[in-house]
Amino acid sequence: DYMEGFSGVAVKVLGVWRFDFLTQYQQHMQVDALLVASDTPDFLVGEDWMYAQGVKIDFLASEMKWYADDEKIVVPFTGIGTSTARGTGAAKVRLLKQAKVVTQTMHHVHLAVEAPDGSVGMFVPKPRKERHLLLAPTVATVRAGRITVPVLSLAGRTTKLPSREALGTWAPADADMEILEVSGELDRANVKQWIAEMLKAITEPLSNEADLQMGDMEEGDRDLMMQLLRNYPALIEPRKGCPPMTTLGVEHEIHTDDAAPIKVPPRRHAHTEQMVVDAEVDQMLNDGVVEEGNGAWGFPVVLV
């Protein structure tokens, strides 16, 4: 059989094939397609199939979206011959598969990126409702259509990140942008030597060593971190009140010169709330975290 092609010329139909795809989000996609002569390298999706599936095309996100049996299918696409070629602009990145972030740990997640393999760019997270999940801007390299970014959970509960959730955007590095290489001063050998020479390299285990949750770390890095923590047991062992002061001897000064002090009306609290505030301030004074100030600049708003 022959059919009229896009150019108006009759082309020979080789057959009808059914393709079952598995997208990068591990979702199934089934398409019945015609194979025509002289055009077998490309796969063309017709409008009739899009109408039947109710496909919505998002040109800003470069994604095709539709529902199949109450499941949302997301398939990224690339425009050809447009001003925003593949991998040249900021693109939305989604989680490849569901991730479980355990409380007070760091977990690596994989995000899908529509960019050439080996492209280097900056991942910028979007604001989230879960304030306890920390995603930092990260310079990442695309490998097999994905990038790897760390997620840090700060709260006392486990959080599940659903598959295909948009966690931010990824933009390729410009030609004028210089990405500095890591100097290597903090590699495993140098840190191990520093602990052995500068510190005492204490081997006595911590009182709560079995309860520490150090996240996704290699065994060598975990042992090295444990050696470092054993030299500062007072920082992580269970205690009441504020954490102890560091021994770095760092002081921060605020030079006000002849500027007028900041004056704001006092905040009004309920009696029970004021009792909590007073108790916390007394505890910080007792632990040496803050010190009493009687000057005009001693008002707490300066610290804020």
Buried (B, 14 or more C-beta within 10 A) or exposed (E): EEEEBEEEEEBEEEEEEEEEEEBBBEBEBEBEBBEBEEBEEEEEBEEEBBEEBEBEEEEEBBBBBBEEEEEEBBBBBEEEEEEBEBBBBBBBBBBBBEBEBBEBBBBEBBBBBBBEEEBBBBBBBEEBEEEBBBBEEBBBBBEEBBBEBBBBBEEEEEBEBEBBEBBBBBBBBEEEEEEEEEEEEEEEEEBBEEBEEEEEEBEEEBEEBEEEEEBBEEEEEBEBBBBBBBEBBEEBEEEEEBEBEEEEEEEEEEEEEEEEEEEEEEEEEEEEEEEEEEEEBEEBEEBEBEEEEEEEEEBEEEEE
